Amino acid sequence: MLIFFKKIQNSDEKSKKRWLVILSGISIIIVITAWAYYMNAFVLKNPNEAASQEIEVGFWPVFKTGLAVTAGNIKIKAKNFIIDIIYKIPKIGGEKKITIENPR
């Protein structure tokens, strides 16, 4: 494995970027897969609750709910940000005041 990384290190920039994308993609897939197995194995299964009720919660419904909540929060923050920008920008052609003092 060390020889493989040395070979990448000594290659040209295009090859390095290609390997960066490939290895990053593989890492992301591994992490998401491990997280999904963890969610299904430990978080979403409660033997006491399953015995009393027939509740089936899967990975995708939890993921979609979290995504919807996050998207809603981002939408609200973006709307507030745009409103703040609009009210903080001075009006073009608005009222202008000039004060001239007499230097006596």
C-alpha positions in Angstrom: 0.0 0.0 0.0 2.9 2.3 0.8 4.3 1.7 -2.7 0.9 2.6 -4.2 0.8 6.0 -2.4 4.4 6.7 -3.4 3.4 6.0 -7.0 0.5 8.5 -6.7 2.8 11.0 -5.0 5.3 10.9 -7.9 2.7 11.1 -10.7 1.5 14.2 -12.5 -1.2 16.6 -11.1 -4.0 15.3 -13.3 -3.5 11.8 -12.0 -3.3 13.0 -8.4 -6.6 14.8 -8.8 -8.2 11.7 -10.3 -7.1 9.5 -7.4 -8.2 12.2 -5.0 -11.7 12.1 -6.4 -11.8 8.3 -6.5 -10.5 7.7 -3.0 -12.7 10.5 -1.6 -15.8 8.9 -3.2 -14.9 5.5 -1.8 -14.4 7.0 1.7 -17.8 8.8 1.5 -19.5 5.6 0.5 -17.9 3.6 3.3 -18.8 6.3 5.9 -22.4 6.6 4.8 -22.8 2.8 4.6 -21.4 2.4 8.2 -23.7 5.2 9.4 -26.8 3.6 7.8 -26.0 0.2 9.4 -25.5 1.9 12.7 -28.9 3.7 12.4 -30.7 0.5 11.5 -28.9 -1.7 14.1 -28.8 0.5 17.2 -30.8 3.7 17.0 -34.0 2.6 15.3 -34.6 -0.7 17.1 -35.9 -0.7 20.6 -37.1 -4.1 21.7 -39.4 -2.9 24.5 -41.2 -0.5 22.2 -41.4 -3.0 19.3 -43.1 -5.5 21.6 -45.9 -3.0 22.6 -46.4 -1.3 19.2 -45.9 -2.1 15.6 -43.7 0.9 14.6 -41.4 0.5 11.7 -39.0 3.4 11.2 -36.4 3.0 8.4 -33.3 4.8 7.4 -34.9 6.7 4.5 -37.9 8.2 6.4 -35.5 9.5 9.1 -33.1 10.8 6.5 -35.9 12.6 4.5 -37.3 14.2 7.6 -33.9 15.5 8.6 -33.3 16.8 5.1 -36.7 18.6 5.1 -36.0 20.2 8.5 -32.6 21.3 7.3 -33.9 22.7 4.0 -36.6 24.6 5.8 -34.1 26.2 8.2 -31.8 27.1 5.3 -34.8 28.7 3.5 -35.8 30.8 6.5 -32.2 31.9 7.1 -31.7 32.8 3.4 -35.0 34.8 3.4 -34.1 36.7 6.5 -30.6 37.4 5.1 -32.0 38.8 1.9 -34.5 41.0 3.8 -31.7 42.3 5.9 -29.6 43.2 2.9 -32.6 45.0 1.2 -33.3 47.2 4.2 -29.6 48.0 4.9 -28.9 49.2 1.4 -29.6 52.9 1.1 -32.3 53.9 -1.3 -31.0 55.2 -4.6 -32.3 58.7 -5.3 -33.6 58.9 -1.8 -33.7 62.0 0.4 -30.3 63.7 0.9 -29.5 66.3 3.4 -26.6 68.8 3.3 -25.9 70.9 6.4 -23.9 74.1 5.8 -22.6 75.8 8.9 -21.5 79.4 9.1 -17.9 79.5 10.3 -18.2 82.7 12.5 
